[in-house]
Amino acid sequence: MDSTAVVWSDKTTPDRAECARKAWALYQSENGIEAENRIEDLISDLLHLAEVDEHPGGAEGVAARALRNYEAETGTRPEGRTKAEQPGRFVAQTRQVGGVWYTVGDGDDPRAAAGFLWKAMQIAGFRFSELAAHSEDLMQGRILTSNDGFEFRVIPRDES
């Protein structure tokens, strides 16, 4: 897990919160600091912005990626699901070359599972502009290796 934690994030939760504090303060100064102006209002407005600016997957895609990033940064694991949530049929995994595979997320289709690897792949040196093509490779069962010595794959759950 140590090598995976390094890939995912080197910032603590308070560090990450401080990154957003200026945006939150600016949002409050524009919209008022009254009790009705909550952080979820800012998040909702950012999702509207994702739709207007046509971010990949729109608001839903941005929200899903944001949740995956948050879970990765805080150590929330797919194993922490409630019994009502069923695991996806495909798993996204990473490891240091030759190490033990570590599952970082899952999805009902390989594309959804591959999305869990995007952040780690960027940190490991893959270019953002190439991630969509790399996702296609992952969906076809290829193992991708970064120059930093990390491997990434998406496989059916029953093979993990």
MARLOKE-24288 format. One record per residue (C-alpha): x, y, z. Coordinates in Angstrom, 3 decimals. Layout:
<nodes>
+----------+----------+----------+
|        X |        Y |        Z |
+----------+----------+----------+
|        X |        Y |        Z |
...
+----------+----------+----------+
</nodes>
This chain:
<nodes>
+----------+----------+----------+
|        X |        Y |        Z |
+----------+----------+----------+
|    0.000 |    0.000 |    0.000 |
|    2.857 |    2.416 |    0.691 |
|    3.844 |    2.733 |   -2.973 |
|    0.217 |    3.256 |   -3.956 |
|   -0.282 |    5.945 |   -1.315 |
|    2.691 |    7.842 |   -2.731 |
|    1.176 |    7.722 |   -6.199 |
|   -2.244 |    8.887 |   -5.058 |
|   -1.361 |   11.854 |   -2.930 |
|    1.311 |   13.464 |   -0.828 |
|   -1.062 |   16.010 |    0.726 |
|   -3.067 |   15.650 |    3.906 |
|   -6.774 |   16.424 |    4.173 |
|   -6.023 |   19.841 |    5.779 |
|   -3.550 |   20.576 |    2.935 |
|   -6.211 |   19.780 |    0.345 |
|   -8.796 |   21.868 |    2.201 |
|   -6.432 |   24.848 |    2.183 |
|   -6.133 |   24.526 |   -1.618 |
|   -9.871 |   25.194 |   -1.875 |
|  -10.149 |   27.873 |    0.810 |
|   -9.444 |   30.802 |   -1.562 |
|  -12.082 |   29.607 |   -4.031 |
|  -14.578 |   29.188 |   -1.195 |
|  -13.824 |   32.666 |    0.175 |
|  -14.229 |   34.221 |   -3.280 |
|  -17.504 |   32.348 |   -3.817 |
|  -18.810 |   33.600 |   -0.463 |
|  -17.777 |   37.176 |   -1.235 |
|  -19.747 |   37.029 |   -4.500 |
|  -22.810 |   35.244 |   -3.074 |
|  -22.928 |   36.317 |    0.564 |
|  -21.813 |   34.558 |    3.705 |
|  -25.309 |   33.895 |    5.080 |
|  -26.167 |   30.462 |    6.435 |
|  -27.963 |   29.395 |    3.238 |
|  -24.713 |   29.691 |    1.274 |
|  -23.236 |   26.238 |    1.853 |
|  -20.256 |   24.423 |    0.391 |
|  -22.677 |   22.126 |   -1.448 |
|  -23.975 |   25.240 |   -3.269 |
|  -20.469 |   25.887 |   -4.590 |
|  -20.115 |   22.237 |   -5.591 |
|  -23.488 |   22.340 |   -7.347 |
|  -22.507 |   25.496 |   -9.222 |
|  -19.206 |   23.886 |  -10.233 |
|  -21.174 |   20.952 |  -11.655 |
|  -23.268 |   23.413 |  -13.660 |
|  -20.010 |   24.934 |  -14.890 |
|  -18.854 |   21.472 |  -15.984 |
|  -21.995 |   21.180 |  -18.123 |
|  -21.704 |   24.682 |  -19.610 |
|  -17.983 |   24.291 |  -20.352 |
|  -18.547 |   20.760 |  -21.700 |
|  -16.096 |   18.927 |  -19.470 |
|  -15.762 |   15.221 |  -20.316 |
|  -18.839 |   13.416 |  -19.015 |
|  -20.503 |   16.684 |  -18.023 |
|  -21.548 |   17.227 |  -14.426 |
|  -22.030 |   13.522 |  -13.788 |
|  -18.553 |   12.667 |  -15.065 |
|  -16.925 |   15.451 |  -13.063 |
|  -18.800 |   14.436 |   -9.911 |
|  -17.807 |   10.783 |  -10.328 |
|  -14.146 |   11.684 |  -10.900 |
|  -14.193 |   14.100 |   -7.955 |
|  -15.606 |   11.429 |   -5.664 |
|  -12.975 |    8.926 |   -6.847 |
|  -10.226 |   11.504 |   -6.211 |
|  -11.610 |   12.266 |   -2.767 |
|  -11.836 |    8.566 |   -1.891 |
|   -8.274 |    7.991 |   -3.109 |
|   -6.944 |   10.973 |   -1.168 |
|   -8.694 |   10.031 |    2.067 |
|   -8.040 |    6.314 |    1.890 |
|  -11.680 |    5.294 |    1.372 |
|  -11.621 |    1.856 |   -0.185 |
|  -14.146 |    0.066 |   -2.379 |
|  -14.264 |   -2.603 |    0.368 |
|  -15.981 |   -0.002 |    2.582 |
|  -19.282 |   -0.284 |    0.698 |
|  -22.556 |   -0.948 |    2.369 |
|  -24.114 |   -4.340 |    1.723 |
|  -26.658 |   -2.700 |   -0.586 |
|  -23.897 |   -1.611 |   -2.966 |
|  -22.721 |   -4.343 |   -5.289 |
|  -19.135 |   -4.343 |   -6.536 |
|  -18.544 |   -3.656 |  -10.208 |
|  -17.701 |   -6.394 |  -12.658 |
|  -14.315 |   -4.836 |  -13.536 |
|  -11.512 |   -3.710 |  -11.232 |
|   -8.821 |   -1.063 |  -11.724 |
|   -5.505 |   -2.044 |  -10.213 |
|   -2.016 |   -0.650 |   -9.807 |
|    1.291 |   -1.821 |   -8.369 |
|    4.978 |   -1.157 |   -8.456 |
|    6.497 |   -3.380 |  -11.137 |
|    6.717 |   -6.876 |   -9.700 |
|    4.725 |   -5.973 |   -6.565 |
|    1.282 |   -7.014 |   -5.413 |
|   -1.695 |   -5.665 |   -7.369 |
|   -3.781 |   -3.189 |   -5.378 |
|   -7.415 |   -2.533 |   -6.351 |
|   -8.227 |    1.189 |   -6.415 |
|  -11.752 |    1.073 |   -7.829 |
|  -14.292 |   -0.868 |   -9.817 |
|  -17.092 |   -0.402 |  -12.300 |
|  -19.740 |   -2.229 |  -14.226 |
|  -17.828 |   -1.655 |  -17.447 |
|  -14.080 |   -1.444 |  -18.113 |
|  -14.245 |    2.271 |  -19.026 |
|  -15.696 |    3.184 |  -15.632 |
|  -13.021 |    1.124 |  -13.891 |
|  -10.242 |    2.712 |  -15.983 |
|  -11.368 |    6.148 |  -14.796 |
|  -10.180 |    5.258 |  -11.298 |
|   -6.610 |    5.103 |  -12.610 |
|   -6.439 |    8.501 |  -14.322 |
|   -5.098 |   10.511 |  -11.403 |
|   -2.448 |    7.955 |  -10.477 |
|   -1.432 |    7.659 |  -14.125 |
|   -0.995 |   11.432 |  -14.380 |
|    1.103 |   11.498 |  -11.226 |
|    3.165 |    8.610 |  -12.589 |
|    3.965 |   10.647 |  -15.726 |
|    1.263 |    9.843 |  -18.269 |
|    0.054 |   12.921 |  -20.156 |
|   -3.537 |   14.024 |  -19.542 |
|   -4.101 |   14.416 |  -23.290 |
|   -3.290 |   10.724 |  -23.771 |
|   -5.414 |    9.286 |  -20.938 |
|   -8.427 |    8.557 |  -23.151 |
|   -6.239 |    6.490 |  -25.497 |
|   -4.616 |    4.771 |  -22.527 |
|   -8.097 |    3.952 |  -21.200 |
|   -8.816 |    2.187 |  -24.485 |
|   -5.630 |    0.140 |  -23.982 |
|   -6.660 |   -0.731 |  -20.430 |
|  -10.132 |   -1.752 |  -21.624 |
|   -8.496 |   -4.163 |  -24.075 |
|   -6.638 |   -5.861 |  -21.221 |
|   -3.222 |   -4.282 |  -21.689 |
|   -0.986 |   -3.516 |  -18.722 |
|    0.479 |   -0.022 |  -18.895 |
|    3.827 |    0.751 |  -17.266 |
|    5.024 |    4.239 |  -16.338 |
|    8.614 |    5.397 |  -16.525 |
|    8.453 |    5.608 |  -12.715 |
|    7.927 |    1.852 |  -12.465 |
|    4.182 |    1.611 |  -11.806 |
|    1.844 |   -0.722 |  -13.640 |
|   -1.863 |   -0.193 |  -14.296 |
|   -4.519 |   -2.625 |  -15.469 |
|   -8.282 |   -3.212 |  -15.689 |
|   -9.476 |   -6.791 |  -15.433 |
|  -12.734 |   -8.654 |  -14.845 |
|  -13.400 |   -9.006 |  -11.102 |
|  -13.289 |  -12.820 |  -11.222 |
|   -9.642 |  -12.656 |  -12.401 |
|   -8.428 |  -10.410 |   -9.588 |
+----------+----------+----------+
</nodes>
